[in-house]
Amino acid sequence: MKLENVKAQMRKGVLEYCILSLLSKADAYASDIIAELKSVQMIVVEGTLYPLLTRLKNDELLSYRWEESSQGPPRKYYALTDKGSAFLQELDQSWSQLVVSVAKIQQKN
């Protein structure tokens, strides 16, 4: 088993949660989301992000609006919906429980 493959799967598993968390703080353009994720060493490419944003929008967890840009075409800004906020709260609880469980397992070793 290759370590990089396992690490990539772990990142993919939390990517949706991270995106929702970022958008709970402020609406964002896709490039801004990628930059925020990269700033914390979660490397994501557009080919991964856009399908995920589309799925989250189709699930009514995100909405978007177009804004004019001074540097080119209009930009699509994503925002968390009320349903997305409620979903994020559930993920927050699940994440907290998961962290506690993993910490307990690590302490046993």
Secondary structure, 3 states (H helix, E strand, C coil): CCHHHHHHHHHHHHHHHHHHHHHHHCCEEHHHHHHHHHHCCCCCCHHHHHHHHHHHHHCCCEEEEEEEECCEEEEEEEEECHHHHHHHHHHHHHHHHHHHHHHHHHHHC
